[in-house]
Amino acid sequence: MDLSTDWPQGLEDVLKLFVSYILALPVGLYREREAHSVGLRTFPVVAVASCGYVLLGGQGGHMSLDAQSRIIQGVVAGIGFIGGGAILKSQGGVHGVAAAASIWNIGVVGASVAQNRYMLAAALAVLNLFTLRVLLPLKEKLNEQPPERAEPDDE
């Protein structure tokens, strides 16, 4: 085995892992600041792991598209399992669905970086952070208002 030919690919892979990590970090930091159970450690690890699995499945051209697709399907299912653990049902309500969706989204960020889809990865990360940070006050405001009741027609 000639290690000299593996170095350029290895450095590119490591760079992709770091990009995945950096893109997921703001979401994890935000969730940690808001004292959520899933935060600073989980999001970057999910992004890096997703990137790593997709890199393993797609590099070198030794796998068919079907095999690569099965790897991505496994990543999606595994992240769904992790996200499912973040969902809690208590006191007649469900909590953690946004965390689960964010974990799932951050997995796609890592997979996108592995596929050289940097713009897609960045857009997903920004939209995830925007949704968590900017839409939360709107959600809270909407939850404070009593639900509008439909009035029967006066016919």
MIDOSE-1310 file (N, C-alpha, C; in nm, 2 decimals, decimal comma, always signed):
residues 155
mdls	+0,09/-0,12/+0,00/+0,00/+0,00/+0,00/+0,09/+0,12/+0,00; +0,06/+0,21/-0,09/+0,14/+0,34/-0,10/+0,07/+0,45/-0,03; +0,12/+0,48/+0,09/+0,06/+0,58/+0,17/+0,06/+0,72/+0,12; +0,16/+0,75/+0,03/+0,17/+0,88/-0,03/+0,05/+0,92/-0,11
tdwp	-0,02/+0,83/-0,17/-0,14/+0,86/-0,25/-0,26/+0,88/-0,16; -0,26/+0,83/-0,04/-0,37/+0,84/+0,05/-0,38/+0,97/+0,13; -0,26/+1,04/+0,14/-0,25/+1,16/+0,22/-0,34/+1,27/+0,16; -0,34/+1,30/+0,03/-0,43/+1,41/-0,01/-0,58/+1,38/+0,01
qgle	-0,62/+1,26/-0,01/-0,76/+1,22/+0,02/-0,79/+1,23/+0,17; -0,69/+1,18/+0,24/-0,71/+1,18/+0,39/-0,72/+1,33/+0,44; -0,64/+1,42/+0,39/-0,65/+1,56/+0,44/-0,78/+1,62/+0,39; -0,83/+1,59/+0,27/-0,96/+1,64/+0,23/-1,07/+1,59/+0,32
dvlk	-1,06/+1,46/+0,35/-1,17/+1,40/+0,44/-1,17/+1,47/+0,58; -1,05/+1,49/+0,63/-1,04/+1,56/+0,76/-1,09/+1,70/+0,75; -1,06/+1,77/+0,65/-1,12/+1,90/+0,63/-1,27/+1,90/+0,62; -1,33/+1,80/+0,56/-1,47/+1,79/+0,55/-1,53/+1,76/+0,69
lfvs	-1,46/+1,68/+0,77/-1,51/+1,66/+0,90/-1,51/+1,79/+0,98; -1,41/+1,87/+0,97/-1,40/+2,00/+1,04/-1,51/+2,09/+0,99; -1,53/+2,10/+0,86/-1,64/+2,18/+0,81/-1,78/+2,14/+0,87; -1,80/+2,01/+0,87/-1,93/+1,96/+0,93/-1,94/+2,00/+1,07
yila	-1,83/+1,99/+1,15/-1,83/+2,03/+1,29/-1,86/+2,18/+1,31; -1,79/+2,26/+1,23/-1,81/+2,40/+1,24/-1,95/+2,45/+1,20; -2,01/+2,39/+1,10/-2,15/+2,42/+1,06/-2,25/+2,38/+1,17; -2,22/+2,27/+1,24/-2,32/+2,23/+1,34/-2,30/+2,30/+1,48
lpvg	-2,18/+2,35/+1,50/-2,15/+2,41/+1,63/-2,24/+2,53/+1,67; -2,28/+2,62/+1,58/-2,37/+2,73/+1,63/-2,51/+2,68/+1,68; -2,56/+2,58/+1,61/-2,69/+2,52/+1,66/-2,67/+2,46/+1,79; -2,56/+2,38/+1,81/-2,54/+2,32/+1,94/-2,51/+2,43/+2,05
lyre	-2,44/+2,53/+2,02/-2,42/+2,64/+2,11/-2,55/+2,71/+2,15; -2,63/+2,74/+2,06/-2,76/+2,80/+2,08/-2,84/+2,71/+2,18; -2,85/+2,59/+2,14/-2,94/+2,50/+2,23/-2,88/+2,48/+2,37; -2,75/+2,48/+2,38/-2,68/+2,48/+2,51/-2,71/+2,60/+2,59
reah	-2,71/+2,72/+2,53/-2,74/+2,84/+2,60/-2,88/+2,85/+2,65; -2,97/+2,78/+2,57/-3,11/+2,78/+2,61/-3,14/+2,67/+2,71; -3,04/+2,60/+2,76/-3,05/+2,49/+2,86/-3,13/+2,37/+2,81; -3,11/+2,34/+2,69/-3,18/+2,22/+2,63/-3,09/+2,09/+2,66
svgl	-3,16/+1,98/+2,67/-3,08/+1,86/+2,70/-2,99/+1,81/+2,59; -3,03/+1,85/+2,46/-2,95/+1,81/+2,35/-2,88/+1,94/+2,30; -2,75/+1,94/+2,29/-2,69/+2,07/+2,26/-2,55/+2,06/+2,21; -2,46/+2,13/+2,28/-2,32/+2,15/+2,23/-2,24/+2,03/+2,19
rtfp	-2,26/+1,92/+2,26/-2,18/+1,80/+2,22/-2,25/+1,72/+2,11; -2,39/+1,71/+2,12/-2,46/+1,62/+2,03/-2,46/+1,67/+1,89; -2,48/+1,79/+1,86/-2,50/+1,84/+1,72/-2,37/+1,83/+1,64; -2,25/+1,87/+1,69/-2,13/+1,85/+1,61/-2,10/+1,70/+1,59
vvav	-2,12/+1,62/+1,69/-2,09/+1,48/+1,68/-2,18/+1,41/+1,57; -2,31/+1,45/+1,57/-2,40/+1,39/+1,47/-2,35/+1,44/+1,33; -2,31/+1,56/+1,31/-2,27/+1,61/+1,18/-2,14/+1,54/+1,14; -2,04/+1,53/+1,23/-1,92/+1,46/+1,20/-1,94/+1,31/+1,16
ascg	-2,02/+1,25/+1,24/-2,05/+1,10/+1,22/-2,12/+1,08/+1,09; -2,22/+1,17/+1,06/-2,29/+1,16/+0,93/-2,19/+1,18/+0,81; -2,11/+1,28/+0,83/-2,01/+1,31/+0,72/-1,91/+1,19/+0,71; -1,87/+1,13/+0,82/-1,78/+1,02/+0,81/-1,84/+0,90/+0,74
yvll	-1,96/+0,86/+0,78/-2,03/+0,75/+0,72/-2,04/+0,77/+0,57; -2,08/+0,89/+0,53/-2,10/+0,91/+0,38/-1,97/+0,91/+0,31; -1,87/+0,97/+0,38/-1,73/+0,96/+0,31/-1,69/+0,82/+0,29; -1,71/+0,73/+0,39/-1,67/+0,59/+0,38/-1,74/+0,53/+0,26
ggqg	-1,87/+0,56/+0,25/-1,95/+0,50/+0,14/-1,92/+0,55/+0,00; -1,87/+0,67/-0,01/-1,86/+0,73/-0,14/-1,72/+0,74/-0,20; -1,62/+0,72/-0,12/-1,49/+0,75/-0,16/-1,43/+0,63/-0,24; -1,34/+0,66/-0,33/-1,27/+0,56/-0,40/-1,34/+0,49/-0,51
ghms	-1,47/+0,51/-0,53/-1,54/+0,46/-0,64/-1,56/+0,31/-0,63; -1,53/+0,25/-0,52/-1,54/+0,10/-0,51/-1,68/+0,05/-0,47; -1,77/+0,14/-0,44/-1,91/+0,10/-0,41/-2,00/+0,15/-0,51; -2,10/+0,06/-0,53/-2,21/+0,10/-0,63/-2,30/+0,21/-0,57
ldaq	-2,38/+0,27/-0,66/-2,47/+0,37/-0,61/-2,57/+0,31/-0,51; -2,61/+0,19/-0,54/-2,70/+0,12/-0,44/-2,64/+0,11/-0,30; -2,51/+0,07/-0,30/-2,45/+0,06/-0,17/-2,43/+0,19/-0,10; -2,40/+0,29/-0,18/-2,39/+0,43/-0,12/-2,53/+0,47/-0,07
srii	-2,63/+0,44/-0,14/-2,77/+0,48/-0,10/-2,80/+0,41/+0,03; -2,76/+0,28/+0,04/-2,79/+0,21/+0,17/-2,72/+0,27/+0,29; -2,60/+0,32/+0,27/-2,53/+0,38/+0,38/-2,60/+0,51/+0,42; -2,64/+0,59/+0,32/-2,72/+0,71/+0,36/-2,85/+0,68/+0,43
qgvv	-2,92/+0,57/+0,38/-3,04/+0,53/+0,45/-3,01/+0,49/+0,59; -2,90/+0,42/+0,61/-2,87/+0,38/+0,75/-2,84/+0,50/+0,84; -2,77/+0,60/+0,78/-2,74/+0,72/+0,86/-2,87/+0,79/+0,90; -2,96/+0,80/+0,80/-3,09/+0,86/+0,83/-3,17/+0,79/+0,94
agig	-3,17/+0,66/+0,93/-3,24/+0,58/+1,03/-3,17/+0,59/+1,16; -3,04/+0,59/+1,17/-2,97/+0,60/+1,29/-2,99/+0,73/+1,36; -2,99/+0,84/+1,28/-3,02/+0,97/+1,33/-3,16/+0,98/+1,38; -3,25/+0,92/+1,31/-3,39/+0,92/+1,36/-3,40/+0,85/+1,49
figg	-3,33/+0,75/+1,52/-3,33/+0,68/+1,64/-3,27/+0,77/+1,75; -3,17/+0,84/+1,73/-3,11/+0,94/+1,82/-3,21/+1,05/+1,85; -3,27/+1,10/+1,74/-3,37/+1,21/+1,76/-3,49/+1,16/+1,84; -3,53/+1,03/+1,82/-3,65/+0,98/+1,89/-3,62/+0,97/+2,04
gail	-3,49/+0,96/+2,08/-3,46/+0,96/+2,22/-3,47/+1,10/+2,28; -3,47/+1,20/+2,20/-3,48/+1,34/+2,25/-3,63/+1,38/+2,27; -3,72/+1,30/+2,22/-3,86/+1,33/+2,23/-3,92/+1,28/+2,36; -3,98/+1,36/+2,44/-4,04/+1,32/+2,57/-4,19/+1,35/+2,57
ksqg	-4,26/+1,26/+2,63/-4,40/+1,28/+2,65/-4,43/+1,30/+2,80; -4,48/+1,41/+2,84/-4,51/+1,43/+2,98/-4,62/+1,53/+3,00; -4,70/+1,51/+3,10/-4,80/+1,61/+3,14/-4,89/+1,64/+3,02; -4,93/+1,54/+2,95/-5,02/+1,56/+2,83/-4,96/+1,63/+2,71
gvhg	-4,83/+1,65/+2,71/-4,77/+1,72/+2,60/-4,65/+1,64/+2,55; -4,60/+1,69/+2,44/-4,48/+1,63/+2,38/-4,37/+1,73/+2,37; -4,25/+1,70/+2,41/-4,14/+1,79/+2,41/-4,03/+1,73/+2,34; -3,95/+1,81/+2,27/-3,82/+1,76/+2,21/-3,84/+1,74/+2,06
vaaa	-3,95/+1,77/+2,00/-3,97/+1,74/+1,86/-3,87/+1,83/+1,78; -3,86/+1,96/+1,82/-3,77/+2,05/+1,75/-3,62/+2,00/+1,76; -3,59/+1,94/+1,88/-3,46/+1,89/+1,90/-3,43/+1,77/+1,80; -3,53/+1,68/+1,79/-3,52/+1,57/+1,71/-3,51/+1,61/+1,56
asiw	-3,59/+1,70/+1,52/-3,58/+1,75/+1,38/-3,45/+1,82/+1,35; -3,40/+1,89/+1,45/-3,27/+1,96/+1,43/-3,16/+1,86/+1,42; -3,16/+1,75/+1,50/-3,06/+1,65/+1,50/-3,06/+1,58/+1,36; -3,18/+1,56/+1,31/-3,20/+1,50/+1,18/-3,14/+1,59/+1,07
nigv	-3,17/+1,72/+1,08/-3,12/+1,82/+0,99/-2,97/+1,83/+0,99; -2,91/+1,83/+1,11/-2,77/+1,84/+1,12/-2,70/+1,72/+1,06; -2,76/+1,60/+1,07/-2,71/+1,49/+1,00/-2,70/+1,51/+0,85; -2,80/+1,57/+0,79/-2,80/+1,61/+0,65/-2,69/+1,71/+0,62
vgas	-2,66/+1,80/+0,72/-2,55/+1,89/+0,70/-2,42/+1,81/+0,68; -2,39/+1,72/+0,77/-2,27/+1,64/+0,76/-2,26/+1,56/+0,63; -2,38/+1,50/+0,59/-2,38/+1,42/+0,47/-2,36/+1,51/+0,35; -2,41/+1,63/+0,35/-2,40/+1,72/+0,24/-2,25/+1,76/+0,22
vaqn	-2,19/+1,79/+0,33/-2,04/+1,82/+0,32/-1,96/+1,71/+0,26; -2,00/+1,59/+0,30/-1,93/+1,47/+0,25/-1,94/+1,46/+0,10; -2,06/+1,50/+0,05/-2,09/+1,50/-0,10/-2,05/+1,62/-0,17; -1,97/+1,71/-0,11/-1,92/+1,83/-0,16/-2,03/+1,93/-0,19
ryml	-2,14/+1,92/-0,12/-2,25/+2,01/-0,14/-2,25/+2,12/-0,02; -2,15/+2,20/-0,03/-2,12/+2,30/+0,08/-2,23/+2,40/+0,09; -2,28/+2,45/-0,02/-2,38/+2,55/-0,01/-2,51/+2,50/+0,05; -2,54/+2,37/+0,01/-2,66/+2,31/+0,07/-2,64/+2,29/+0,22
aaal	-2,52/+2,24/+0,26/-2,49/+2,22/+0,40/-2,50/+2,35/+0,48; -2,44/+2,46/+0,43/-2,45/+2,59/+0,50/-2,59/+2,64/+0,51; -2,67/+2,63/+0,40/-2,81/+2,67/+0,40/-2,89/+2,59/+0,50; -2,87/+2,46/+0,51/-2,94/+2,38/+0,61/-2,91/+2,42/+0,75
avln	-2,78/+2,45/+0,78/-2,74/+2,49/+0,91/-2,79/+2,63/+0,95; -2,79/+2,72/+0,85/-2,84/+2,86/+0,88/-2,99/+2,85/+0,90; -3,06/+2,78/+0,82/-3,21/+2,77/+0,84/-3,25/+2,70/+0,97; -3,17/+2,60/+1,01/-3,19/+2,53/+1,13/-3,18/+2,63/+1,25
lftl	-3,07/+2,71/+1,25/-3,05/+2,80/+1,36/-3,15/+2,91/+1,35; -3,18/+2,96/+1,24/-3,29/+3,06/+1,22/-3,42/+3,01/+1,28; -3,46/+2,89/+1,25/-3,58/+2,84/+1,29/-3,59/+2,82/+1,44; -3,48/+2,78/+1,50/-3,47/+2,76/+1,65/-3,47/+2,90/+1,72
rvll	-3,39/+2,99/+1,67/-3,37/+3,11/+1,74/-3,48/+3,22/+1,71; -3,51/+3,24/+1,59/-3,60/+3,35/+1,55/-3,75/+3,31/+1,57; -3,78/+3,19/+1,53/-3,92/+3,15/+1,54/-3,97/+3,11/+1,67; -3,88/+3,08/+1,77/-3,92/+3,05/+1,90/-4,00/+3,16/+1,97
plke	-3,96/+3,29/+1,96/-4,04/+3,39/+2,02/-4,18/+3,40/+1,96; -4,19/+3,38/+1,83/-4,31/+3,38/+1,76/-4,40/+3,27/+1,81; -4,34/+3,15/+1,82/-4,42/+3,04/+1,87/-4,47/+3,06/+2,01; -4,39/+3,12/+2,10/-4,43/+3,15/+2,23/-4,54/+3,25/+2,24
klne	-4,53/+3,35/+2,15/-4,64/+3,45/+2,14/-4,77/+3,39/+2,09; -4,76/+3,31/+2,00/-4,88/+3,24/+1,95/-4,94/+3,15/+2,05; -4,86/+3,08/+2,13/-4,91/+3,00/+2,24/-4,98/+3,07/+2,35; -4,94/+3,20/+2,37/-5,00/+3,28/+2,47/-5,15/+3,32/+2,44
qppe	-5,18/+3,34/+2,31/-5,31/+3,38/+2,26/-5,41/+3,26/+2,27; -5,53/+3,29/+2,32/-5,63/+3,19/+2,32/-5,66/+3,15/+2,17; -5,69/+3,02/+2,15/-5,72/+2,98/+2,01/-5,85/+3,04/+1,97; -5,85/+3,08/+1,84/-5,97/+3,14/+1,79/-6,08/+3,03/+1,76
raep	-6,20/+3,06/+1,80/-6,31/+2,96/+1,78/-6,39/+3,00/+1,66; -6,42/+2,90/+1,58/-6,50/+2,93/+1,47/-6,64/+2,94/+1,51; -6,70/+3,05/+1,47/-6,84/+3,08/+1,50/-6,93/+3,01/+1,40; -7,05/+2,96/+1,44/-7,14/+2,90/+1,34/-7,20/+3,00/+1,25
dde	-7,23/+2,97/+1,13/-7,29/+3,06/+1,04/-7,43/+3,09/+1,09; -7,47/+3,22/+1,07/-7,61/+3,26/+1,12/-7,70/+3,25/+1,00; -7,72/+3,13/+0,95/-7,82/+3,11/+0,84/-7,95/+3,07/+0,88
